[in-house]
Amino acid sequence: HKKKMGYKPRIAVVDDIYTAFSGGTIDPSALRNFIMYVKENWAGGEYLSYVVLFGSGHYDYKNIITNEPVYVPVYYDEYYTVEDYFVSFSSNGFLEDPQMALGRFPCKSEAEADAIVSKIIQTEDPSEADFSDWRNRALFVADDDYQGYAQDNVSMVSPHHISSDNVAAIFDYMWPSVQMNKVYLFDYKWNSAREKPEASRAIINGINNGVSYVDYFGHGSALFWADERVLVIDDIQKMSNYKKYPLVSSFSCSVGEFDMPGIYCFSAALVNAPNAGAIATVSSSRQAFASTNEALARSFYTVLLADTASGTSIGSALALAKIEGISSNTITYSILGDPSICFMRPKNRINLQITNENDVAIDTLKALQMIKIKGTIVDRKGNKVKGADGAGTPSYVQIGLYNPQDTASRKDGGVDVIKEKPARYVMPGKPVYSGRVKVENGQFSQTILISKNLSFDREGVKLTAYCWNEKNNTVALGTNKTPIIFHGTDPGKASSLDSTGPQISIKPLYDFAPDSNAKPFVTGRLLKLDSLKCVIDIFDENGVDVVGSGPDEGLTLEIAGVFSKENINHKFQFKDGDYRSGNAIIKEAGLQPGIYKMSITARDLIGNVSSETFTVEIIKTSDLQIANVFNSPNPMKMGSGTRFYFYSTDTYDKSVTATIKIYTLSGKPVKIFKSAVNGIFWDGRDQV
């Protein structure tokens, strides 16, 4: 795979290295000396850029207390694990600059190794990778100022939310097209166990929606984030982010403590997870300190985002960040995963323009105004890019229009550590529109109707665009170059007499891609699912309002007995080229078998509201049942044919086939399909 990606990889077996450099005994210094020898003596060694330690290790080399193998040993400096030792060749040891990027695959079995390699291929190989807009998203998580019932003294010096805001500001400045989301524990209330389960749900949902970077500041351990345990190793089972694996950076204590025999640290579990979790992690293997955590994070992301055109890998960024300020705190940080990972190399850019209905360029937008967002894909010299529509495979642009950023204060009921200085933090601007449009001949145009829920007369309105091709890593980024302001309301739409809310329907989310014309289910329909995976479809002639983050703004979801009404605007995507309709994908793992009531509320741009309630039955995956059987189109036209779909509760690990029998109204058999799979086609003809 790496050869296909343009690298020149070489493999060295540790036993051979021990034979040549340490007399056959396990010795971390033998690996370091070998790497230095390669760099100084092999042909082309001076270009050696990346080192991967393929396998986990621990301190019990002689297997005194455990029989767990040491695949690749760990170097220790007293208390600290120091991965940089292997790539630091000066006489002063690891406190000098690392001379190349290094990562470790923390696998302890062949299955875990296969899972890591498979995720790398799924992330990089154009024939398999998903280059869509998840690569243009970042999620920031920050701890609160409590540890249990005690206030956190760290927050008096280096508050976690301030560190997170500072790093997010670097993203916003250096990567202005990025779609940011924040989960700050200040926004979530404690339960009776002094935990914040709603924060956990928000983090997992953010990862499942697709995001390339997850950044955490706060307390932690080898097994969890925060004293409220907002993420624990068992939560990885709830992650369903296939082919959308982020870099998870934990600027916290011991989250990357991979060297303890018999246990997995949280970072290693994320990387080892098959078809879910993280592509790589940056974390500390020992105690870390808040002030230097922020300094390292700022340096790391500044280097990582400095040259998006050629692309800086995560390993190179961490090595250069450490060079800026190597210390006993930074040396404990390392990469678990492939250090050469780079999520995007956008060599092109997108020129954006907003016009009114008469195609006149404007920068002052009104509520309920119809506008067009136009764009052209150009190279670095400003020339229109030929073939930007994919030359046979489609290219798309994800457009986002956002209100200005805002500030917020804590909602958890806690008392601020410094009463005279209450905690306030920056939240990303609420989305006004988020939708996908197809590129035609290097250009695109999207008509939208602007919501009433705007932040009027404030600077900082943001228009972003991310372009990708379905079959290659051709990527372009764009954002508004001139200031945009929301001001006033369009009097024509404001006088509308429409009083009907949006149409709401749902259908199950299949592991395959069913016919887009498959009829959605109606109110009250019983869905039999092994977990809650469904698509919520919304339609309204006056557009769909998905602005706001409150529980009564835009699109909301509630499951009685599981969680109260919450905002799901961030999950909504408008359909290609249509501001009137779109959908939100809902994935809720961990629900116990049983019957649930799911309530959905939607609002149009005029302000009309509608609600629907659906019954959902969750069944164990071990109980094989067939449900949601339908064919589409139905009715079918003569000579056109139809396809049959069914959902099995036992398709998580393997596909299920079925026998389909078709009869006339009088009971005469017409057609039998044996070993039928989802989406099987019938041309309407009788059995031959």
Steps between C-alpha positions, in 0.01 A plus 500: 500500500769752593681437172174577320483827694847602375715401797804268496441283807745251647429233761743393772432210737588575863666161554738571212577840651574344841735250335696774327493774765454345846628144487149359472357654819195728515636852516332827399844648431552240228198637314618857541851415379358313202282795397799733531710255295237492224485878487878538480603200289220367280459635150235769526507479877530875529138519375365275774197691631276257687549210740218267606541267799268217396376347826435582861749470783525527878749524782510129594752388235588183693136398553536491877138600574337439163525275195391777267756535218712808444472547125694827486666611825444827684777736610477635855668793665420425863122555521446621144441306181693681226410399145714786361808312619488283187537799265724732706866434421696767686721434799250679723236238419128557481509859624637597161298540184332192352649462152197336339136420565417189701183307579414168659231249405381390848376162376531183710356254248481435128134606498585838655787550254264425212246748637759780516633434150149473354404840643815659352415363156138614536625850589766542230431279197289694245330178391362452854520829686216741574619851413171672585453794734567307823865585430407867532365468856657530844356421845629671815430354844584675830472386861317705763653633824394221735653170603217312662349740752824695541594803298798460272794719595652455153220719366631790704821500294429335165126449448430219256236694308740789445765263363241347268379841382858607428566192288164535322597858413812363326278271292267787415787725392715250312218284362209744457281255308494252791163398647546512876296342775561523875399279789591685819404327823377832639197456271383172659347422840622233742292194578474334842829316438674831438539414130387685189345241266359762262855624438606142424217468248596827335864394459412158359241652265757753382745222415230288334393794284853508357785726610871505417633654823387446859684710757458460877627714788436384854567238763534138401652162566600195301135391498285813456461872435404726793385408850147482357626220271355663190689248287607155615637204306157332488365805314705402194239228441250782438713658228379440145737719297601251230756657260484826697774452756628815673824595665411509871730727702473477878686778678455332834670260741578137411237449226779346288649276772540208260783323684305338784482120449155345513302819427425728209521874539224711346718626213612148405142372511393776259773411252454122529121511455394338170304722259446767767686720745808700397758482220761625747532671836725759660513456877721483805608171656551658840396797710479824302452864597232737375716801412756306295219291347357812341842616380563165330152496346538851362835415343372167365194642325684809377750277319233253387278767342774730371525347152174335401600507131786251523368346820689450826470156659402459862839345580700783347281757678554340842875464447534867398277611788726319745806662347348837587480412869629160608448429872431221747130563433511487121722191477220286645280584200508260209299384200320168507432426135653594166705823529480565123121558503387821330125553460505739205728679255275768346703639211200686358270761647140612455400853406163577658232757426151574633237655270135593531227361276605747228859368504633821657789441742409587861664483843203611716249218541142518626293248689261311266693623198561272203869499406742306283838378616732458202852370473783415262784251560835666419868415539750700703547741210128568474444298183182295477580135561413280205337173590397624845177308449690172523551399137243223516459477877296765681647781705302675770524812711380517858378856568461648846357838600540584869401766750788677679665326794348565841602464863329283758507440875472181702167317518593214736413681824857496627667784687785674318845446648560875484166662585611840379586348161218270390582246231415612150598331177466541126247289308501459120248695299163327457449363148257684274543257214699181443459306178668326211495600133649333195783664304435554128790607276697630798211712631199469728196699609262446792176689567397531865237678707651663808359422844347756736718382788805718436752705694427838347748783440805312628832436330631148461242335272680208339453341157703184437540245222677165476531320164587133452487227240353159578790305346813701575643740754451814289397752766431874496413742782333839503359765731360852463763767432274798569299559820138380503228653719146386586271802504122533476224276362369452147144646513369268226556176684416651836140546386454134404170348617641147522407338832610138447814355653748269323421143397687249717565138407754236594649189349760255631864553419624195316853369481451504120381795291132442413320662210468871569133473401425243771190621679569627855291376788211698643408605851455214745673236287680238711869469416684185606868584525805356674597857588345836426621580150260705291467795263267789583367668183368858518321696224337843491430733207617793711829335588624325814627694802811337647643804679563498871623261766225521761253216570216696335686632196478341158510120484474311830489138613382334821490133601281457807687342788838533325561871451290815503447726203829600341602701198620305194542791256868414458405158358272639230618511138300664222453287191709587197382832358180521708457727803149359560598147601771297663567239761675422825666164567440371852722233655443414865690195622467350844118497526367200686247274321150637538240735353571873492309812399704735280367856458624734226426870465580714196456867411482676164659836420170683556480367853239223465564192714398137455561188712480126444539203735629161386515167677835325486564145616858404579576129468812306590732432209492131594124486432475460125191684378400650170325836496440805284438296186406706195557538130570816303366637277155388606289489294741426218446581135483234234846433362680689779537252786541545875742415782429319828646611832494349847677570827638222718590545864798269452702689238759665723767238439379318190257540212172315506320352199131422469253324275247732333179356356266709285134404448203634306195622694341160436794321660675376189883501535670738257865518598735352762838650590726266696796643694368850439700796625390852576414696189445197274342603170183353347412585142132414554506182297361161605721212608642324193 
